[in-house]
Amino acid sequence: MLEYEIFAKILHIPKLPSYLDRVEKHIRELVSNANPNIKTPIDRLLSGLQKPKRAFLVIASALCQDGHVDDRVIAGASAIELANIGVSVHDDIMDNAETRWGVTSVNAKEGQGQALLVGDYLLALAIDQGRLADGRAAKLMADSITTMVNGQSQETADRFNLDRSFESYLKSIRMKSASLTASACEIGGICAGLSEKKLKSLYTYGEAVGMTMQMLDDLLDLLSTDEIMGKPVDRDVREGIYTMPVIFGLNSPVKLRIKTLLKDLPKNEDAQPELLKLLISSGAIDKSFQKVSEINKSVASIFDQFDNNRLVDGLMRLPADFVELILDHHVVRLHA
């Protein structure tokens, strides 16, 4: 079963795949008039993406209090997806990544200059689609993109920092990743005309989901494979981006050996297997999954003021079920 079909089942939204088809069709229509240097790489990325990855949060939030999916919701969902793809294109430039979602990245095929322009084009479209959803949604998109840039900048400044703190890591991922999922949930609520109190709760929920997603992505960079992820793994440590499991390892009894391996990695890829074994044996991986679980438990009271229904129940279950999905289908190197 594909990921979006599992989300449809968890959230009790049987029409979710068809809603996501509408989002994808809308995005393809938006880029249809772009020049071939823009349109061709975007079409390739969309073919690898299969279905929009984050748009489902806009749709679920719009429906969670007996709302409906109209053109404004599709525009809001498209805005989130366009921003997600645009940021990914820029990330691939910074990481010099050769693939994205199982297809050749824009920077690898069209070059870094074109990739930069493609990313900019997608982000501009994202803000415009936010405007079509609601004026407040356009501001949310602009604020979210600004926040993501600041978060990415902070992470870049922390490259190869062996003293990077867990607090710095949390701040960075909250800004560079969770802000977009938080905006997705609030935009869905805006389109549904929910109260300010409920909108704030949806934003808080989306932020927690976004933190979970990014933490898992950081873990999968160590525990999954290129084929499963659709992009190169083991990239973070080679690029000097020390994420949660590495930070925990650097505060464990084997920290001196881990520091040595991290210093060796840029020029010695053979250090990677030993590093992973140490992160597992030191408990750093287990502690990372525990932190993810703690964040997931925090969503329990977020929907207290919502009218209870199956979709709300599904939203509360989603973070924990998402972790289980990842463990079942993506983690293949945990017993290295």
ABEGO torsion letter per residue (X at the ends): XBAAAAAAAAAGBAAAAAAAAAAAAAAAAAAAABBAAAAAAAAAAAAAAGBBAAAAAAAAAAAABGBBBBAAAAAAAAAAAAAAAAAAAAAAAAAGBABBGGBBBAAAAAEAAAAAAAAAAAAAAAAAAAAAABAAAAAAAAAAAAAAAAAAAAAAAABGBAABBAAAAAAAAAAAAAAAAAAAAAAAAAAAGBBAAAAAAAAAAAAAAAAAAAAAAAAAAAABBAAAAGBBBGAAAAAGBBBAAAAAAAABAAAAAAAAAAAAAAABAAAAAAAAAAAAAAGAAAAAAAAAAAAAAAAAAAAAABBBBAAAAAAAAAAAAAAAAAAAAABAAAAX
